[in-house]
Structures are given as structure tokens and as C-alpha cells.
């Protein structure tokens, strides 16, 4: 077992926090915390037990989500003013082994529950850095220990002594990111998400262990941030929006710690996409604009094009046709400048097919079905057939646009092509889109091809 150099101290009560609770019971105060969280878009599962642990001093410093909520509740105060220990002072505690940590609500827990944000069942809440501090012997074994995925935490390695990470670990981490992206392009997110969380834990453990050289440390931070975004995307595409938001926020925090503008732009890009899908279009616009500010000095026109499309999606969600059209025009103009050496590696998916597909989504959101169908048809026709997931996505978009635009026979034909691809693709997003199309086509069962499509769709196995 790895232990810290400092002995564990008994908890010291937090009388300041107790005074702030006043005459309210712990349960009443916990309810006030949850309400405050909702006011600022956070989600915490605060209860009377958590309040009791804070007042008893068992939680010396809250995680960042609770910190934001408490500072919102008590404006003008710092964590120290609320009786907490400064975050920098909680480092150096005893590090848990993997066996002790598993099943205690770790931040990258692989199971998905309603209490995803309830992280106060262990001491790891005291620091978003310390909560990752269990160590493997390296990412190489982790990246090879889960069969075809090549992505898992080596449980045996977690019991071995801590060592500083080297270039081989950074390389293995970068390989894990690439492999996740490749598998997602081919098969979709649903079968990957739960298994991809383990290497993410390993990545942050490597950060805690430190690196032999600064160049290696920079690669580790960048790789961990990109891996957090990749795992967040798997959560996003499989409908686990709360999980995705958490992973994207982790990547954004990593980018801010290291001053990595490219990682920051990528994190905001995905946060904008998530906000659009979660029904928060104004947040989508602001996140996309933040991404563009971070990306502007990087010199990648293709990146700026994608970020303009993210902004356009937000404007469409706000039913602002003018704002959407302006952002789409910028996206087209940037795209027309061509590719360059400054384009990020993760943008390999972004070509003319994706440009057309994202524009189709904008017109669909605005209710312009003929225009949406035209762009979706182009996207499906341009897509490399090896990228099965995107081909299914664009075809599903086309089917839905045709169905809502009054062309049930063509919609059924496009829907059939999606059904043909579902044996290779597992994506909740695509299943949801196809289910919506089927509902629209129900009154048109007598139209050519519609009944066979509806019958085949109805025979699909239920997704969890």
C-alpha cells in the first residue's frame, strides 16, 4: 500500500459552516444547496449526511462543483471564509489503492446512476487532484489489458509501487485516445463508454505520479485532457449527458492548468455540442464563442470553421435564423481556406461530409425540412463508407428530414439504409433519431416502403 509522508490527522470540526446553516436542519440546508446548484447549472446530490460530514470536518475542502455552489450561496466569501482548508493544503494525504477505491463513488465510476454527481462517500472529495491518486505502473499494460479495446486499468499494476511516468506512458496514453476515436468512428459509443473510463482513471493517476521530464509531463496533461474529451464524447453520444458534462469540464480544467489553448478550444467545442443536444442553446452559443476565442491564435481555419458550426447550432436552437445563417457563412468561408499543418489531429473526422451534416442539423432545428434534407443527402453521399457510424448518422438525419418534410416513401428508404448499418453501429443518438422518424411515419403506413420499415424498426431489440 502506498502511503503519504504525512500522518493522517483527526478531523477538526467546521464551526463556521455550522453557523452559516443557522436554524435550518441539515436536511433543510442540503435542500437549499441543491436549489442553489440548479440556479447555476450544477448538479450535486447533497443530503443531510454530507452537511454533517462538512460540519464534522471530515470534508476539509469540497470538490469544485460544491465549491461553485457554496460561493454562489455566500457571495463575496472564499472557501476559507466558509471554514474550509485551502485546496493547496490538502495535498499529501494517504493514497488509496485501487481495491480500496473501487465502488466508493469515484469521479470516473463506470456504472451510470442518477447519483453520478454524489461524490461525498469518500475522502477523495477533498481535492479534484488527490481523488485521482491511485497509481499503476504505467499506461502500457493498461492499454493492452482489455481484449480488442486495448483500454483498461491493470488492477495488478495498481498494487505496485509508484514510479514517475516516462515517455512510454505518454505514448501509450496518446495511443489510447486514437484507438477510442477509431472504434467510435466505426462502431458508435454505446459499447465503448463503460470500458473507456478505466484508462481515464489511469491517465490522471499518471499525472499525480509526476513525470521524469517536463516535455513528458506536457504530453501527459495534453493526453489526459484529450482522453477526458474522448470519454466525454462516448458518454454524450450514448445519451449520458451528465457524465459527458463532467468529463468535458475535467478536460477544460486541465487545459486551464497548463495553458493549453488547443485543448481548451476542443473542450469548449464539445461543451457547445453537448449544450445544444441537452436543450441549452444559449449556453451552446457562449461555449462555441469561447472556443473561437481560444482557437483564434492557433491558426487553423478548419478548426474555426467547425467552431462556427457549433455556434450556428446554438443560434438555430434559439430560433435565431439570422444568427445561424451568419455563423454558417463564417463556417463555409473558413472551410474554404483549406487544411493546414495547424489543424488539430482530433479533427480528422471534419471534412465536407461533416460540414454538410452539421448544416443539415441547423436547418432541421429551424424547421426548414427541404433544405435540411438536401444537406443531409449530400453528407451521406460524401461520407467515407469506412466511417460507419457517421454514415448511419447522416442517413438517419436524412430519413427524419424527409419524413417531416412530407416524403414518407423516401424517408422509409433512407431509414432502411440506417437499419442495415445498425449491426455494426451502437449509438443511442442514432436509435433515438430513428425512433422519432418511425413515429412521424406511423400515419403514412400505406405509403410505399413505409410499412416494411416500421415493421423492421419495431423488431429491433430494446436498447438499455
Sine and cosine of phi, psi and omega as CSV:
sin_phi,cos_phi,sin_psi,cos_psi,sin_omega,cos_omega
0.00,0.00,0.71,-0.71,0.01,-1.00
-1.00,0.05,0.74,-0.67,-0.01,-1.00
-0.83,-0.56,0.38,-0.93,0.04,-1.00
-0.99,0.12,0.21,-0.98,0.00,-1.00
-0.98,0.22,-0.26,0.97,-0.05,-1.00
-0.98,-0.21,0.67,-0.74,0.07,-1.00
-0.94,0.35,0.47,-0.88,0.04,-1.00
-0.95,0.31,0.68,-0.74,-0.02,-1.00
-0.98,-0.20,0.53,-0.85,0.08,-1.00
-0.93,0.38,0.55,-0.84,-0.03,-1.00
-0.90,0.43,0.59,-0.81,0.07,-1.00
-0.96,-0.30,0.78,-0.62,-0.04,-1.00
-0.84,0.54,0.40,-0.92,0.00,-1.00
-0.93,-0.36,1.00,0.07,-0.05,-1.00
-0.93,0.36,-0.44,0.90,-0.01,-1.00
-0.90,0.44,-0.72,0.69,-0.01,-1.00
-0.90,0.43,-0.59,0.81,0.03,-1.00
-0.89,0.45,-0.64,0.77,0.01,-1.00
-0.92,0.38,-0.59,0.81,0.00,-1.00
-0.91,0.41,-0.49,0.87,0.04,-1.00
-0.92,0.38,-0.51,0.86,0.05,-1.00
0.90,0.43,-0.71,-0.70,-0.06,-1.00
-1.00,0.05,-0.04,1.00,0.00,-1.00
-0.96,0.27,0.57,-0.82,0.08,-1.00
-0.95,0.31,0.31,-0.95,0.07,-1.00
-0.82,0.58,-0.63,0.78,0.00,-1.00
-0.92,0.40,-0.66,0.75,0.02,-1.00
-0.91,0.41,-0.64,0.77,0.00,-1.00
-0.93,0.38,-0.62,0.78,0.05,-1.00
-0.88,0.48,-0.64,0.77,0.05,-1.00
-0.89,0.45,-0.62,0.78,0.04,-1.00
-0.91,0.42,-0.59,0.81,0.05,-1.00
-0.90,0.43,-0.70,0.72,-0.01,-1.00
-0.90,0.44,-0.64,0.77,0.04,-1.00
-0.89,0.45,-0.69,0.73,0.01,-1.00
-0.89,0.46,-0.61,0.79,0.02,-1.00
-0.88,0.47,-0.70,0.72,0.00,-1.00
-0.89,0.46,-0.54,0.84,-0.01,-1.00
-0.89,0.46,-0.48,0.88,-0.05,-1.00
-0.93,-0.38,0.22,0.98,0.09,-1.00
0.99,0.15,0.22,0.98,0.08,-1.00
-1.00,-0.05,0.24,-0.97,0.06,-1.00
-0.65,-0.76,0.93,-0.37,0.03,-1.00
-0.79,-0.61,0.59,-0.81,-0.01,-1.00
-0.99,-0.17,0.87,0.49,-0.06,-1.00
-0.96,0.27,0.68,-0.73,0.07,-1.00
-0.66,-0.75,-0.01,-1.00,-0.06,-1.00
-0.88,0.47,-0.54,0.84,0.01,-1.00
-0.90,0.43,-0.65,0.76,0.02,-1.00
-0.90,0.44,-0.71,0.70,0.02,-1.00
-0.86,0.51,-0.66,0.76,0.03,-1.00
-0.89,0.46,-0.63,0.77,0.01,-1.00
-0.92,0.38,-0.61,0.79,0.05,-1.00
-0.89,0.45,-0.75,0.67,-0.05,-1.00
-0.91,0.41,-0.49,0.87,0.02,-1.00
-0.99,0.17,-0.13,0.99,0.01,-1.00
1.00,0.07,0.12,0.99,0.00,-1.00
-0.94,0.33,-0.46,0.89,0.08,-1.00
-0.95,-0.32,0.98,-0.19,-0.08,-1.00
-0.98,0.21,-0.49,0.87,0.01,-1.00
-0.53,-0.85,0.82,-0.57,-0.06,-1.00
-0.97,0.26,0.29,-0.96,0.10,-1.00
-0.95,0.32,0.09,-1.00,-0.16,-0.99
-0.92,0.40,-0.55,0.84,0.01,-1.00
-0.90,0.44,-0.75,0.66,0.04,-1.00
-0.91,0.42,-0.59,0.81,0.02,-1.00
-0.85,0.53,-0.74,0.68,0.00,-1.00
-0.87,0.49,-0.62,0.78,0.00,-1.00
-0.92,0.38,-0.73,0.68,-0.03,-1.00
-0.90,0.44,-0.64,0.77,0.00,-1.00
-0.95,0.32,-0.44,0.90,0.12,-0.99
-0.95,0.32,-0.62,0.78,0.00,-1.00
-0.93,0.36,-0.56,0.83,-0.07,-1.00
-0.81,-0.59,0.95,0.30,-0.09,-1.00
-0.87,0.50,0.57,-0.82,0.01,-1.00
1.00,0.04,-0.11,0.99,0.00,-1.00
-0.96,-0.27,0.40,-0.92,0.09,-1.00
-0.98,-0.22,0.13,-0.99,0.07,-1.00
-0.86,0.51,-0.62,0.78,0.03,-1.00
-0.89,0.46,-0.63,0.77,0.05,-1.00
-0.88,0.47,-0.42,0.91,0.00,-1.00
-1.00,-0.02,0.08,1.00,0.07,-1.00
1.00,-0.06,0.10,1.00,-0.01,-1.00
-1.00,0.02,0.33,-0.94,0.10,-1.00
-0.99,0.14,0.66,-0.75,0.05,-1.00
-0.81,0.59,0.59,-0.81,-0.07,-1.00
-0.84,0.54,-0.60,0.80,-0.03,-1.00
-0.92,0.40,-0.30,0.95,-0.06,-1.00
-1.00,-0.03,-0.11,0.99,-0.04,-1.00
-1.00,-0.10,0.09,1.00,0.05,-1.00
-0.96,0.29,0.38,-0.92,0.11,-0.99
1.00,-0.02,0.16,0.99,0.05,-1.00
-0.97,0.25,0.17,-0.99,0.03,-1.00
-0.84,0.54,0.71,-0.71,0.01,-1.00
-1.00,-0.05,0.74,-0.67,0.00,-1.00
-0.99,0.15,0.51,-0.86,0.12,-0.99
-0.99,0.13,0.20,-0.98,-0.02,-1.00
-0.88,0.48,-0.62,0.78,-0.06,-1.00
-0.93,0.37,-0.55,0.84,0.03,-1.00
-0.96,0.27,-0.52,0.85,-0.10,-1.00
-0.99,0.17,-0.59,0.81,-0.15,-0.99
-0.87,0.50,0.72,-0.70,0.07,-1.00
1.00,0.10,0.16,0.99,-0.03,-1.00
-0.93,-0.37,0.45,0.89,0.09,-1.00
0.99,0.16,0.57,0.82,-0.01,-1.00
-0.90,0.44,0.42,-0.91,-0.15,-0.99
-0.91,0.41,-0.34,0.94,0.04,-1.00
-0.91,-0.42,0.66,0.75,0.05,-1.00
-0.84,0.54,0.71,-0.70,-0.10,-1.00
-0.98,0.18,-0.38,0.93,0.04,-1.00
-0.99,0.11,0.44,-0.90,-0.08,-1.00
-0.93,-0.36,0.88,-0.47,0.00,-1.00
-0.71,-0.70,0.18,-0.98,0.05,-1.00
-0.91,0.41,-0.41,0.91,-0.05,-1.00
-1.00,-0.07,0.57,0.82,-0.01,-1.00
-0.82,0.57,-0.55,0.83,-0.09,-1.00
-1.00,-0.07,0.07,1.00,-0.02,-1.00
-1.00,0.03,1.00,0.02,-0.14,-0.99
-0.95,-0.31,0.32,0.95,-0.12,-0.99
-0.99,-0.11,0.33,0.95,0.03,-1.00
-1.00,0.00,0.15,0.99,0.07,-1.00
-0.43,-0.90,0.22,-0.98,-0.08,-1.00
-0.94,0.35,-0.20,0.98,-0.06,-1.00
-0.91,0.43,-0.23,0.97,0.00,-1.00
-0.90,0.43,-0.33,0.94,-0.11,-0.99
-0.91,0.40,-0.34,0.94,-0.01,-1.00
-0.35,-0.94,0.75,-0.66,0.01,-1.00
-0.93,0.36,-0.26,0.97,0.10,-0.99
-1.00,0.04,-0.76,0.65,-0.05,-1.00
-0.90,0.43,-0.46,0.89,-0.05,-1.00
-0.92,0.40,-0.28,0.96,0.01,-1.00
-1.00,-0.07,0.05,1.00,-0.24,-0.97
-1.00,0.07,0.89,0.45,0.37,-0.93
-0.84,-0.54,0.56,-0.83,-0.31,-0.95
-0.85,-0.53,0.64,-0.77,0.17,-0.99
-0.97,-0.24,0.10,-0.99,0.04,-1.00
-0.98,0.19,-0.07,1.00,0.04,-1.00
0.48,-0.88,0.22,-0.98,-0.07,-1.00
-1.00,0.09,-0.23,0.97,-0.07,-1.00
-0.89,0.45,-0.77,0.64,0.04,-1.00
-0.90,0.43,-0.61,0.79,0.00,-1.00
-0.89,0.46,-0.60,0.80,-0.07,-1.00
-0.98,0.20,-0.06,1.00,-0.05,-1.00
-0.85,-0.53,0.12,0.99,-0.22,-0.98
-0.98,-0.21,0.09,1.00,-0.01,-1.00
-0.82,-0.57,0.90,0.44,0.14,-0.99
0.76,0.65,-0.75,-0.66,-0.12,-0.99
-0.93,0.37,-0.42,0.91,0.02,-1.00
-0.94,0.33,-0.61,0.80,-0.08,-1.00
0.92,0.39,0.49,0.87,-0.08,-1.00
-0.64,-0.77,0.96,-0.28,0.07,-1.00
-0.20,-0.98,0.33,-0.94,0.10,-0.99
-0.99,0.10,0.80,-0.60,0.04,-1.00
-0.98,0.19,0.97,-0.24,-0.09,-1.00
-0.89,0.46,-0.60,0.80,0.01,-1.00
-0.91,0.41,-0.62,0.79,-0.01,-1.00
-0.90,0.43,-0.46,0.89,-0.02,-1.00
-0.91,0.42,-0.33,0.94,-0.02,-1.00
-1.00,0.03,-0.17,0.99,-0.06,-1.00
-1.00,0.09,0.30,-0.95,-0.08,-1.00
-0.88,0.47,0.47,-0.89,0.04,-1.00
-0.92,0.38,0.66,-0.75,0.17,-0.99
-0.69,-0.72,0.35,-0.94,0.00,-1.00
-0.96,0.26,0.60,-0.80,-0.07,-1.00
-0.97,0.25,0.55,-0.84,0.02,-1.00
-0.87,-0.49,-0.10,-0.99,-0.05,-1.00
-0.88,0.47,-0.54,0.84,0.02,-1.00
-0.89,0.45,-0.60,0.80,0.04,-1.00
-0.92,0.40,-0.68,0.73,0.02,-1.00
-0.88,0.47,-0.65,0.76,0.02,-1.00
-0.90,0.43,-0.66,0.75,0.02,-1.00
-0.90,0.43,-0.60,0.80,0.03,-1.00
-0.91,0.42,-0.70,0.71,0.03,-1.00
-0.89,0.45,-0.61,0.79,0.05,-1.00
-0.90,0.44,-0.61,0.79,0.01,-1.00
-0.89,0.45,-0.64,0.77,0.03,-1.00
-0.88,0.48,-0.73,0.68,-0.02,-1.00
-0.89,0.46,-0.63,0.78,-0.04,-1.00
-0.93,0.37,-0.64,0.77,0.06,-1.00
-0.87,0.50,-0.71,0.71,-0.02,-1.00
-0.89,0.45,-0.66,0.75,0.00,-1.00
-0.90,0.44,-0.73,0.69,-0.02,-1.00
-0.91,0.42,-0.60,0.80,0.03,-1.00
-0.91,0.41,-0.67,0.74,0.03,-1.00
-0.85,0.53,-0.57,0.82,-0.08,-1.00
-1.00,0.01,-0.58,0.82,-0.21,-0.98
-0.82,-0.58,-0.16,0.99,-0.05,-1.00
1.00,0.09,0.09,-1.00,-0.24,-0.97
-1.00,0.01,-0.46,0.89,-0.25,-0.97
-0.84,0.54,-0.64,0.77,-0.04,-1.00
-1.00,0.10,-0.07,1.00,-0.11,-0.99
-0.96,-0.28,-0.50,0.86,-0.23,-0.97
-0.84,0.55,-0.78,0.62,-0.10,-0.99
-0.89,0.46,-0.57,0.82,-0.06,-1.00
-0.99,0.14,-0.34,0.94,-0.02,-1.00
-0.99,0.13,-0.22,0.98,-0.02,-1.00
-0.94,0.35,-0.49,0.87,-0.05,-1.00
-0.91,0.42,-0.75,0.67,0.04,-1.00
-0.90,0.43,-0.41,0.91,0.07,-1.00
-0.92,0.39,-0.66,0.75,0.09,-1.00
-0.88,0.48,-0.67,0.74,0.01,-1.00
-0.87,0.49,-0.66,0.75,-0.02,-1.00
-0.87,0.50,-0.70,0.71,-0.01,-1.00
-0.96,0.28,-0.44,0.90,0.13,-0.99
-0.91,0.42,-0.63,0.78,0.05,-1.00
-0.88,0.47,-0.63,0.77,0.04,-1.00
-0.88,0.47,-0.66,0.75,0.01,-1.00
-0.91,0.41,-0.52,0.85,-0.03,-1.00
-0.95,0.30,-0.40,0.92,-0.06,-1.00
1.00,0.05,0.21,-0.98,-0.06,-1.00
-0.83,-0.56,0.34,-0.94,-0.02,-1.00
-0.96,0.27,-0.46,0.89,-0.02,-1.00
-0.66,-0.75,0.44,-0.90,-0.01,-1.00
-0.89,0.45,-0.62,0.78,0.01,-1.00
-0.87,0.49,-0.61,0.79,0.04,-1.00
-0.93,0.37,-0.65,0.76,0.03,-1.00
-0.87,0.49,-0.67,0.74,0.02,-1.00
-0.88,0.47,-0.66,0.75,0.03,-1.00
-0.91,0.42,-0.63,0.78,0.00,-1.00
-0.90,0.43,-0.70,0.71,0.01,-1.00
-0.90,0.44,-0.71,0.70,0.02,-1.00
-0.89,0.46,-0.70,0.72,0.00,-1.00
-0.90,0.43,-0.65,0.76,0.02,-1.00
-0.90,0.43,-0.66,0.76,0.03,-1.00
-0.90,0.43,-0.69,0.73,0.02,-1.00
-0.91,0.41,-0.59,0.81,0.04,-1.00
-0.92,0.39,-0.63,0.78,0.05,-1.00
-0.88,0.48,-0.64,0.77,0.04,-1.00
-0.92,0.40,-0.66,0.75,0.00,-1.00
-0.89,0.45,-0.70,0.72,0.03,-1.00
-0.92,0.39,-0.61,0.79,0.07,-1.00
-0.88,0.48,-0.63,0.77,0.03,-1.00
-0.91,0.42,-0.63,0.77,0.04,-1.00
-0.87,0.49,-0.65,0.76,0.07,-1.00
-0.90,0.43,-0.69,0.72,-0.01,-1.00
-0.86,0.52,-0.78,0.62,-0.09,-1.00
-0.94,0.34,-0.37,0.93,0.03,-1.00
-0.99,-0.14,0.24,0.97,0.14,-0.99
1.00,0.08,0.16,0.99,0.00,-1.00
-0.99,-0.11,0.96,0.29,-0.17,-0.99
-0.91,0.42,-0.61,0.79,0.01,-1.00
-0.91,0.42,-0.66,0.75,0.06,-1.00
-0.88,0.48,-0.71,0.71,-0.03,-1.00
-0.87,0.49,-0.69,0.72,-0.01,-1.00
-0.86,0.50,-0.65,0.76,0.01,-1.00
-0.90,0.43,-0.72,0.70,-0.01,-1.00
-0.91,0.41,-0.66,0.75,0.02,-1.00
-0.90,0.43,-0.64,0.77,0.03,-1.00
-0.89,0.45,-0.60,0.80,0.04,-1.00
-0.89,0.45,-0.68,0.74,0.03,-1.00
-0.90,0.43,-0.65,0.76,0.02,-1.00
-0.89,0.45,-0.68,0.74,0.03,-1.00
-0.88,0.47,-0.65,0.76,0.04,-1.00
-0.88,0.47,-0.66,0.75,0.00,-1.00
-0.90,0.44,-0.63,0.78,-0.01,-1.00
-0.93,0.36,-0.60,0.80,0.01,-1.00
-0.90,0.44,-0.54,0.84,-0.11,-0.99
-0.96,-0.28,-0.03,1.00,-0.03,-1.00
0.91,0.41,0.56,0.83,-0.06,-1.00
-1.00,-0.06,0.99,-0.12,-0.07,-1.00
-0.91,0.42,-0.58,0.82,0.01,-1.00
-0.90,0.43,-0.70,0.72,0.04,-1.00
-0.91,0.41,-0.63,0.78,0.03,-1.00
-0.88,0.47,-0.70,0.71,0.02,-1.00
-0.89,0.46,-0.65,0.76,0.00,-1.00
-0.90,0.44,-0.69,0.72,0.00,-1.00
-0.89,0.46,-0.73,0.69,0.02,-1.00
-0.90,0.43,-0.58,0.82,0.05,-1.00
-0.85,0.53,-0.75,0.66,-0.02,-1.00
-0.95,0.32,-0.53,0.84,0.04,-1.00
-0.91,0.41,-0.59,0.81,0.05,-1.00
-0.90,0.43,-0.68,0.73,0.02,-1.00
-0.89,0.45,-0.69,0.72,0.01,-1.00
-0.89,0.45,-0.69,0.72,-0.02,-1.00
-0.88,0.48,-0.64,0.77,0.04,-1.00
-0.88,0.47,-0.73,0.68,-0.03,-1.00
-0.93,0.38,-0.47,0.88,-0.03,-1.00
-1.00,0.05,0.07,1.00,0.04,-1.00
0.99,0.14,0.46,0.89,0.04,-1.00
-0.86,-0.51,0.94,0.35,-0.14,-0.99
-0.89,0.45,-0.58,0.82,0.00,-1.00
-0.91,0.41,-0.64,0.77,0.09,-1.00
-0.89,0.45,-0.58,0.81,0.03,-1.00
-0.88,0.47,-0.69,0.73,0.02,-1.00
-0.88,0.47,-0.73,0.68,-0.06,-1.00
-0.92,0.40,-0.63,0.77,0.02,-1.00
-0.92,0.40,-0.65,0.76,0.02,-1.00
-0.91,0.42,-0.62,0.78,0.04,-1.00
-0.93,0.38,-0.61,0.79,0.08,-1.00
-0.90,0.44,-0.62,0.78,0.04,-1.00
-0.89,0.46,-0.65,0.76,0.00,-1.00
-0.92,0.39,-0.59,0.81,0.06,-1.00
-0.90,0.44,-0.66,0.75,0.01,-1.00
-0.94,0.35,-0.57,0.82,-0.12,-0.99
-0.99,0.10,-0.37,0.93,-0.13,-0.99
-0.81,0.59,-0.69,0.72,-0.02,-1.00
-0.95,0.31,-0.17,0.99,-0.10,-1.00
-0.98,0.22,-0.36,0.93,0.10,-0.99
0.99,0.16,0.34,0.94,0.00,-1.00
-0.96,-0.27,0.94,-0.33,0.03,-1.00
-0.92,0.40,-0.59,0.81,0.00,-1.00
-0.90,0.43,-0.63,0.78,0.05,-1.00
-0.90,0.44,-0.69,0.72,0.02,-1.00
-0.89,0.45,-0.55,0.83,0.05,-1.00
-0.89,0.45,-0.74,0.67,0.00,-1.00
-0.88,0.48,-0.66,0.75,-0.03,-1.00
-0.93,0.37,-0.56,0.83,0.10,-0.99
-0.90,0.43,-0.59,0.81,0.07,-1.00
-0.91,0.41,-0.61,0.79,0.07,-1.00
-0.88,0.48,-0.66,0.75,0.04,-1.00
-0.91,0.42,-0.66,0.75,0.01,-1.00
-0.86,0.51,-0.63,0.77,0.04,-1.00
-0.88,0.48,-0.60,0.80,0.05,-1.00
-0.92,0.39,-0.70,0.72,0.03,-1.00
-0.88,0.47,-0.62,0.79,0.04,-1.00
-0.88,0.48,-0.66,0.75,0.03,-1.00
-0.89,0.45,-0.44,0.90,0.06,-1.00
-1.00,0.04,0.05,1.00,-0.03,-1.00
0.89,0.47,0.49,0.87,0.02,-1.00
-0.99,-0.16,1.00,-0.01,-0.09,-1.00
-0.91,0.42,-0.63,0.77,-0.02,-1.00
-0.90,0.43,-0.75,0.66,0.02,-1.00
-0.86,0.50,-0.63,0.77,0.01,-1.00
-0.91,0.42,-0.73,0.68,-0.02,-1.00
-0.89,0.46,-0.62,0.78,0.02,-1.00
-0.90,0.43,-0.69,0.73,0.01,-1.00
-0.92,0.39,-0.63,0.78,0.05,-1.00
-0.89,0.46,-0.63,0.78,0.02,-1.00
-0.90,0.44,-0.65,0.76,0.05,-1.00
-0.90,0.43,-0.65,0.76,0.00,-1.00
-0.88,0.48,-0.70,0.72,0.01,-1.00
-0.91,0.42,-0.65,0.76,-0.02,-1.00
-0.91,0.42,-0.71,0.71,0.03,-1.00
-0.89,0.45,-0.67,0.74,-0.02,-1.00
-0.88,0.47,-0.61,0.79,-0.02,-1.00
-0.90,0.43,-0.27,0.96,0.03,-1.00
-0.97,0.25,-0.20,0.98,0.07,-1.00
1.00,0.04,0.05,-1.00,-0.01,-1.00
-1.00,0.09,0.24,-0.97,0.00,-1.00
-0.43,-0.90,0.16,-0.99,0.03,-1.00
-0.91,0.40,-0.30,0.95,-0.01,-1.00
-0.99,0.16,-0.16,0.99,-0.02,-1.00
-0.91,0.41,0.76,-0.65,0.01,-1.00
-0.90,0.44,0.52,-0.85,0.00,-1.00
-0.87,0.50,-0.59,0.81,-0.09,-1.00
-0.93,0.37,-0.20,0.98,-0.03,-1.00
-1.00,0.05,0.26,0.97,-0.02,-1.00
-0.85,0.53,-0.42,0.91,0.00,-1.00
-0.97,0.26,-0.30,0.95,-0.18,-0.98
-1.00,0.00,0.98,-0.20,0.08,-1.00
-0.74,-0.67,-0.28,-0.96,-0.05,-1.00
-0.89,0.45,-0.55,0.84,0.01,-1.00
-0.90,0.44,-0.70,0.71,0.01,-1.00
-0.91,0.41,-0.64,0.77,0.06,-1.00
-0.84,0.55,-0.74,0.67,0.02,-1.00
-0.91,0.42,-0.65,0.76,-0.01,-1.00
-0.90,0.44,-0.68,0.74,0.00,-1.00
-0.94,0.34,-0.57,0.82,0.07,-1.00
-0.92,0.38,-0.60,0.80,0.06,-1.00
-0.86,0.52,-0.66,0.75,0.00,-1.00
-0.89,0.45,-0.61,0.80,0.03,-1.00
-0.89,0.46,-0.75,0.66,-0.01,-1.00
-0.92,0.40,-0.55,0.83,0.06,-1.00
-0.89,0.45,-0.70,0.72,0.02,-1.00
-0.88,0.47,-0.58,0.82,0.02,-1.00
-0.99,0.17,-0.10,1.00,0.05,-1.00
0.99,0.12,0.24,0.97,0.05,-1.00
-1.00,-0.05,0.99,0.15,-0.16,-0.99
-0.91,0.40,-0.67,0.74,0.01,-1.00
-0.87,0.49,-0.68,0.73,0.00,-1.00
-0.92,0.39,-0.65,0.76,0.02,-1.00
-0.88,0.47,-0.71,0.71,-0.02,-1.00
-0.90,0.45,-0.61,0.79,0.00,-1.00
-0.88,0.47,-0.70,0.71,0.00,-1.00
-0.95,0.30,-0.60,0.80,0.03,-1.00
-0.91,0.42,-0.62,0.79,0.02,-1.00
-0.90,0.43,-0.66,0.75,0.05,-1.00
-0.89,0.46,-0.69,0.73,-0.02,-1.00
-0.86,0.51,-0.73,0.68,-0.02,-1.00
-0.90,0.43,-0.60,0.80,-0.01,-1.00
-0.95,0.32,-0.50,0.87,-0.04,-1.00
-1.00,0.06,-0.31,0.95,-0.14,-0.99
-0.94,0.34,0.74,-0.68,0.12,-0.99
-0.87,0.49,0.83,-0.56,-0.07,-1.00
-0.89,0.45,-0.28,0.96,0.04,-1.00
-0.94,0.35,-0.41,0.91,0.03,-1.00
-1.00,0.00,0.97,0.24,-0.18,-0.98
-0.88,0.48,-0.64,0.77,-0.07,-1.00
-0.88,0.47,-0.72,0.69,0.00,-1.00
-0.93,0.36,-0.58,0.81,0.06,-1.00
-0.87,0.49,-0.68,0.73,0.06,-1.00
-0.91,0.42,-0.63,0.78,-0.02,-1.00
-0.90,0.44,-0.76,0.65,-0.02,-1.00
-0.91,0.42,-0.60,0.80,0.03,-1.00
-0.92,0.38,-0.60,0.80,0.05,-1.00
-0.92,0.39,-0.64,0.77,0.07,-1.00
-0.88,0.48,-0.69,0.72,0.01,-1.00
-0.88,0.47,-0.71,0.71,0.00,-1.00
-0.86,0.51,-0.69,0.73,-0.03,-1.00
-0.92,0.38,-0.68,0.73,0.00,-1.00
-0.90,0.44,-0.65,0.76,0.02,-1.00
-0.91,0.41,-0.65,0.76,0.00,-1.00
-0.89,0.45,-0.71,0.70,-0.02,-1.00
-0.96,0.27,-0.36,0.93,0.03,-1.00
-1.00,0.02,0.08,1.00,0.09,-1.00
1.00,0.01,0.46,0.89,0.03,-1.00
-0.81,-0.58,0.94,0.33,-0.13,-0.99
-0.89,0.45,-0.57,0.82,-0.02,-1.00
-0.92,0.39,-0.70,0.71,0.04,-1.00
-0.91,0.41,-0.61,0.79,0.02,-1.00
-0.88,0.47,-0.68,0.74,0.01,-1.00
-0.89,0.45,-0.63,0.77,0.03,-1.00
-0.90,0.44,-0.68,0.73,0.04,-1.00
-0.91,0.41,-0.62,0.79,0.03,-1.00
-0.89,0.45,-0.61,0.80,0.05,-1.00
-0.89,0.46,-0.62,0.78,0.02,-1.00
-0.91,0.42,-0.57,0.82,0.07,-1.00
-0.92,0.40,-0.70,0.72,0.01,-1.00
-0.86,0.50,-0.56,0.83,0.03,-1.00
-0.90,0.43,-0.45,0.89,-0.06,-1.00
-1.00,-0.03,-0.21,0.98,-0.13,-0.99
-0.94,0.35,-0.25,0.97,0.09,-1.00
-0.93,0.37,-0.41,0.91,-0.01,-1.00
-0.98,-0.22,-0.30,0.95,-0.13,-0.99
-0.89,-0.46,0.74,-0.68,0.09,-1.00
-0.85,-0.52,0.99,-0.15,-0.03,-1.00
-0.62,-0.78,0.88,-0.47,0.04,-1.00
-0.88,0.48,-0.55,0.83,0.02,-1.00
-0.85,0.52,-0.74,0.67,-0.04,-1.00
-0.93,0.37,-0.66,0.76,0.05,-1.00
-0.87,0.49,-0.66,0.75,-0.01,-1.00
-0.91,0.42,-0.69,0.72,0.03,-1.00
-0.88,0.48,-0.69,0.73,-0.05,-1.00
-0.92,0.39,-0.59,0.81,0.04,-1.00
-0.90,0.43,-0.62,0.78,0.05,-1.00
-0.90,0.44,-0.66,0.75,0.04,-1.00
-0.88,0.47,-0.68,0.74,0.01,-1.00
-0.87,0.49,-0.63,0.77,0.02,-1.00
-0.90,0.43,-0.65,0.76,0.01,-1.00
-0.91,0.42,-0.57,0.82,-0.08,-1.00
-0.99,0.12,-0.21,0.98,-0.05,-1.00
-0.79,0.61,-0.70,0.72,0.00,-1.00
-0.94,0.33,-0.11,0.99,-0.07,-1.00
-0.92,-0.39,0.50,0.87,-0.09,-1.00
-0.85,0.53,-0.49,0.87,-0.04,-1.00
-0.98,0.20,-0.22,0.98,0.01,-1.00
-0.93,0.37,0.43,-0.90,-0.07,-1.00
-0.84,0.54,0.82,-0.57,0.08,-1.00
0.99,0.13,-0.19,0.98,-0.09,-1.00
-0.95,0.31,-0.71,0.71,-0.05,-1.00
-0.87,0.49,-0.72,0.69,0.05,-1.00
-0.87,0.50,-0.61,0.79,0.04,-1.00
-0.90,0.44,-0.73,0.69,-0.03,-1.00
-0.89,0.45,-0.65,0.76,0.00,-1.00
-0.91,0.42,-0.68,0.73,0.00,-1.00
-0.93,0.38,-0.63,0.78,0.04,-1.00
-0.90,0.44,-0.65,0.76,-0.01,-1.00
-0.90,0.43,-0.41,0.91,-0.03,-1.00
-1.00,0.08,-0.06,1.00,0.01,-1.00
-0.89,0.46,0.59,-0.81,0.11,-0.99
-0.91,0.41,0.59,-0.81,0.01,-1.00
-0.91,0.41,0.70,-0.71,0.08,-1.00
-1.00,-0.02,0.54,-0.84,-0.05,-1.00
-0.94,0.35,0.00,0.00,0.00,0.00
